[in-house]
């Protein structure tokens, strides 16, 4: 009962914040709404007793992804009016994507028809000392070892690719080496020349 | 949740809040006084409280300076910049302080409490139930710590961005990149402890530090993971943005960094959250590496010294001793952090990031690998 009430409360907030993400005019506010949406979905996962997943969602998305996102958004001066210029041109494509997403949501809601069983009944009440983290870790390193390791390698490759793309030497690239700047001495920059006084002309 | 459980939870929450806010207030004074002692000065000694209708002035080593500061912050004008983002500006201080307070919910500040034995008149009401002295004895305790410390990053970044000030924005960007780098180091060092004790539950981690190793050493985390302890403390001080890692608010470069444009109590909230975070980092360090509330050779019934000599203690004394032990250790850690703050100069910005990614991170990974191999060799 209590869980149901909480679910609807947090579900409603989640939907509202998600709407806020796409309607807010200021990009930083959008990011903030997204943070709130992540926190609310974490709460919903907590209600499903998936505490490890819920906390990882907060650690990864709020603590890392959104910080990097804010980083970018704060540095950009996004011109909202310019973004809206192509609205009518892209509207049909957007409508198509919206339709596909809506159908997919419908399929998930009526998941019983796909033969996946009643997912709502799959939440089993566990004793208070049940360790969600331990069980997940056990599964990841036994049954799902290969998918897990492959995902890790793919992520590593992506990281290496991102770093090599940004760190490669480009023509005309300007790099600041603070160590060199600080180590500069006066004689590296200024040349004092001794010369005799010239006769007045 | 029954009524006794609820009452106990309320008592715990009140205790935790009282401890944290007291630490926050006292540490402002400790910082001044300790800095004064370290640099051979007298330090804060002017503020006093006069007992009404007498000439008796209570100075108490300048302890009332904190009170005077608090009053000053509360009574000052709340000055706002001309162009600022209202939503983010208002959220900033809250996101800075609330997660710091919430982290303490998973920190065990004492052993097991048996309220029925403590207050015999209430024994029937409690029905012999016992409670671990921890507000939220949940399994994924360490994850909670990292989840909440991630939210504080957003607080600092929002505060800097919303102020519409270039110095603040620079401070916010510095805060974001610094905190994200050092959080990674912190997470990796904690993994060693998780491997050793086989759990992410902070309560269980402290319980497993109650015995002894080799017959005489207390089985604290620092004995198993001395390396990780040092790395954790470094990363912790960096997370708290204090010297030598105070670049987000470096006053000689950025005025006051991301909270330059905050005044009155809003600025006070940022300051208070910094001081509370000193205590929280101390509490986490004590929990993970210094055996939490455990004293060497002490268990739930009293002391058992290595020679076989036993000193039994009543439950009440054990509880009080555990609470005081925890607070004492946390205070020592806080004092150590202040010692570091008044000893070292500030990093340069590129050095700071290089230190995290090219020095601390490889060390943390090496520590993790060595720990894993050692444990594997022990089990095989």
HADDOCK unambig.tbl for C-alpha pairs under 7 A between the chains (distance, minus, plus):
assign (segid A and resid 52 and name CA) (segid B and resid 140 and name CA) 6.63 0.50 0.50
assign (segid A and resid 55 and name CA) (segid B and resid 143 and name CA) 6.15 0.50 0.50
assign (segid A and resid 55 and name CA) (segid B and resid 144 and name CA) 6.51 0.50 0.50
assign (segid A and resid 55 and name CA) (segid B and resid 147 and name CA) 6.17 0.50 0.50
assign (segid A and resid 58 and name CA) (segid B and resid 147 and name CA) 5.42 0.50 0.50
assign (segid A and resid 59 and name CA) (segid B and resid 146 and name CA) 6.20 0.50 0.50
assign (segid A and resid 59 and name CA) (segid B and resid 147 and name CA) 4.46 0.50 0.50
assign (segid A and resid 59 and name CA) (segid B and resid 150 and name CA) 6.23 0.50 0.50
assign (segid A and resid 62 and name CA) (segid B and resid 150 and name CA) 6.53 0.50 0.50
assign (segid A and resid 62 and name CA) (segid B and resid 151 and name CA) 6.63 0.50 0.50
assign (segid A and resid 63 and name CA) (segid B and resid 147 and name CA) 6.72 0.50 0.50
assign (segid A and resid 63 and name CA) (segid B and resid 150 and name CA) 3.82 0.50 0.50
assign (segid A and resid 63 and name CA) (segid B and resid 151 and name CA) 5.95 0.50 0.50
assign (segid A and resid 64 and name CA) (segid B and resid 180 and name CA) 6.67 0.50 0.50
assign (segid A and resid 67 and name CA) (segid B and resid 154 and name CA) 6.32 0.50 0.50
assign (segid A and resid 67 and name CA) (segid B and resid 176 and name CA) 6.58 0.50 0.50
assign (segid A and resid 71 and name CA) (segid B and resid 173 and name CA) 6.65 0.50 0.50
assign (segid A and resid 74 and name CA) (segid B and resid 161 and name CA) 6.79 0.50 0.50
assign (segid A and resid 131 and name CA) (segid B and resid 139 and name CA) 6.12 0.50 0.50
assign (segid A and resid 133 and name CA) (segid B and resid 140 and name CA) 6.93 0.50 0.50
assign (segid A and resid 178 and name CA) (segid B and resid 350 and name CA) 6.94 0.50 0.50
